[in-house]
Amino acid sequence: MHNYILMNTILLSLVLLPIVLFCYFSYYIFLKHLRYYCTYFASSLQNKNIVVFYGSQTGTAEEFSNRLSKDARRYGMKGMAADPEEYDMSELSRLTEIENSLAIFCMATYGEGDPTDNAQEFYEWLQETNNSLDGVNFAVFALGNKTYEHYNATGKFVDKRLAELGASRIFDLGMGDDDGNLEEDFVSWREQFWPAVSEYFGVEATGEDCSIRQYELVVHNDIDVNKVYTGELARLKSFEIQKPPFDSKNPFLAPVATNRKLNKGGTRHLMHLELDISGSKIRYDSGDHVAVYPMNDTSMVNKLGEILGSDLDTVISLNNLDEESNKKHPFPCPTTYRTALTHYLDISNPPRTNVLYEIAQYATDPKDQENLRKMASSSAEGKAMYHSWVQESRRNIVAILEDMPSLQPPIDHLCELLPRLQARYYSIASSAKVHPNSIHICAVVVEYETKTGRTNKGVATNWLKNKVVTDNGNKSSVPMYVRKSQFRLPFKATNPVIMIGPGTGIAPFMGFIQERAWLKQKGKGACSFYFCTSSLEGTRRQATSASDLQLRTHGGGEELDDKREETPNDTVVQEGENSSPKTD
């Protein structure tokens, strides 16, 4: 009996020992990383007076943060833009160890008053912490859209909560409205912000504003092609060797299973795409968004290279001149100019004022220089000129270079200045209960004529339009990932639903209808649908019964062809469109 107990004890010890050792080393590694990040927060900000944290979903807040960090140099201070996701923000109070330090927060609001993905942990920490931030100087610029109920909610919360924790607000909260003129809001706030900083810290501008390069060009004449980025967002060769989980930095290359035009009349092109997610382990719910990473139009890229007289296949790196910065490159490097302009940089949208200011020095015509600098200024005349000549005329960088022949910026400096090409988000037009291995997109192809007579095309929709199922025997694919949403059907399947879908706003309702029809088939309840679409003539409502879920809707005058979007029991959705020509 004694031997039996002893043997069991030994066996139990052998089983438990690896578990104990695993827990011990896991805890050790956790503490090691915790110490590392706490040290990293302080060491990475060493000698930096200004740190600009950004909460950014589409890249605008990050762009504004970079501009503010560059401004710091003009006041003899050292600045850097920082992603709060990469820092232990509970160490924020350590900024007081740096003389004349200031934390600036450019915070965008996403969804229903929510923080952006990269600011989520910082937001939650602010909600829960009682740590004193006494002695920390701060300012906040908020980015939002006043047409939404929770306008600039994240920026307002960060501004209020930092003050509650004892931090010192050195300048009023800035409010940027994307429904109006976000660029103008930022420029106006920035023009008043820096004099306040100057007065608070007793510093003065070092002299006239001048162009300050943040990155240096390195040309690779002899480099292994396997070490050159070809469009990957983070990990080199990630498109060749796909590894889950898939997210914003590691998108899944989804094969295009279906791409067809839904409408047979009218001038618009309403497309239906099905992306195959088999084997990806991607899961989604009705109401979620699919993020798609598009490519710029090849003809625009070639035109840009032609205007600037550059060899687009030159392999280059743009390396940060600040060796202490955690952002080593403006986009994945090494790569070619062609890849950068095709995959990484936004060349289709009108450039912001900071780009005009920086490239003005390269105009040989004094009048062109004067106009570019005027448009980049905060004067009433300059703002009006920028609004008319750039924004209303929808001049992108190619159009600006065409209309100002004397303007010849070096292509490497232009690549440094242009913002990143962002993912496009589409409401998923399918239900995972019906289509677990595919994600559907319903979108209108964007194409319109500008005031200059040019034809502008939406980057993503035109790129998707040309994604045929097979291309020279190869399957077309789309880099994508799923972003969760709070937009959901009522929990109870018997609750009546009113759905209002202006234009392609119908997309998520396709998934909802599919899901409710599926539930009905499973005997899990049914409800009445009241479906509305908007058109120029008005809104027409029709009720549908739970017995057949049949929908008939009236919209903007375009009829679907015979290949209609179908739910499990042949629900027909007919849609008209009312989409802005400036979105894609």
C-alpha positions, 0 to 999 in steps of 0.5 A: 500500500505504501509503495502504491501511494509512493508511486502515485505521488511520484507520477503526480509530481512528474505530471505537475512539474512541467505545469509548475515550471511552465507557469513559473517561466511564463510569469518570469517572461511576463515580468521581464516584458513588463520591466522592458516596456516600463523602461522602454517608455522612458528611454524611448522618450529620452531627450524628447520634449514633445510626444504626440500620441495618436488614436487613428483608424484611417491615418488622419490623426497619425498624419496630424501627429507627425506634423505636430512633432515636426513643428516642435523642432521649429521651437527648439524642442524635440518631438516624436509621434507615438502609437499608444498601443506600443507603449505602457501608458500607465507610465505616462506620469514619467514624462515629468522626468523630462524638462519642459515636456508636453504630451499631445493627443490627437484622438479620433472617434470611431463608431458609436463614440468609441476609441480607435483600435490602437487607442482602446487599451489606453482608453480603458486604462484612463477609465479605470486608473486613479494614478496621479498625473500631477505635473504632466502637461497636455493638450488634445485635438479631437477628430470626429464628425458632427453628424454623428451622435457622439461627436468627438466623444473620445477626444472629449473624454481624454481631455476631461479625464487627464485633467481629472487625474491632475494633468495640466491642460496648456491649451483648449481642446481642439475640435476637428469636424470631418463633415465640414473642413477637418484640415482647416479646423486643424490648421486653425487650432495649430496656429493658436496652439504653438504660441500658447506652448511658446508662452507656457515654456518660455521658448521662441521659434528658431526663425523662419519656417523651413522644410525639415526632412524626417527621412534620408534616402538610401538607394540599394543598387545591389540587394537580394530581391527576397529582402524587398517589400512588394506590398506586404504591410508588416511581415516580409513575404506574408502574402506568400506564406499566410499565417493566422490570425489575420488583422490590419497588419496581416491581411488574408489574401481572399480569392475572388469567387464571384464578381458581377454587376447587379444593375442593368440600367442607369449610369452607375455600376453596382457590383456584388463580390464574394470573397472566399475565406475558406481555411482562414479561420476568419469569423464574422457576424452580420453587421461587421465590416470587411476591410480591403487593402486596394492598389492605386491605378497603374496609369496614375503611378506611371504618370507620376513617375513620368512627370518627375522623371524617375525610374520607378523600379529603383529599390530604396529605403527612407530611414528616419533621421531620428535613430531613437524613433520607433518609426524607422520608415514611413512605409515598409522598406526596402522597396521600389518607388513603384511599389510605394506609389502603388501599395503604400501611398495615397496619390488619389486624394487632394493633398493636405496643406502641409504637403503643399508647403513642403513642396513649394520650394521646388517650384521654379516659378515664383508665382507657383511658389507664392500660391502654394505657400499661400494655400498652406497658410492660415490666412482667409485668402489662403484657406479660400484658395486651397478650398477652391483650387484643391478641395472643390476641384478635387486635384490630387498630386498628379493633377497639381504637378500637371497644372504647375509644370515648374513644380518638380519635387524629388520623388523621395521627398514626395514619398516622405510627405504623402499619407499612407494609402488606407484600407477601405471598409465595407459593411458585409452583405452576407450572413455567416450562418448562410455563407460561413466560407465567404464574405459578400460586398455590395458597392457602387463603383465611384467615378466622376468628373471634376471641375477641371474636366478630369475623370476621378476614379475611386481607388478601391471600387475601381480596383475591385471592379477589375478583380475577375475570378481568374486572371490568366489562369490565376485566381484574383485575390483581395487582401482583407480582414474583418473589423467587428462592429456594434451594429447588430440585429435585436437579440430576440428574433421576433422583434420587428425591424425597421431598416433604412438603406440609402444607396449601398447602405442596404449592404448590411441589411442583406446579411440581416435578411439572410440571417432572419430567413435562416432562423425562420427555416430553423424554426427559431422565430420570425418577425415583420420587416419594414424596409425603406430605401432613399431616392431623390423622389422620396421614401417608399415603405413596404411591410413584409410578413414573416411568412415569406420575408419577401421584400419589394423596394423602390429606389433611385430608378436602376433595376437589378438584372436577373442574377439577384442577391438571394436569401435562403428562400429566394428573398429579392432585394431591389435597390436604388442608389444615392452615393457621394462621388467622393467616397469609395 
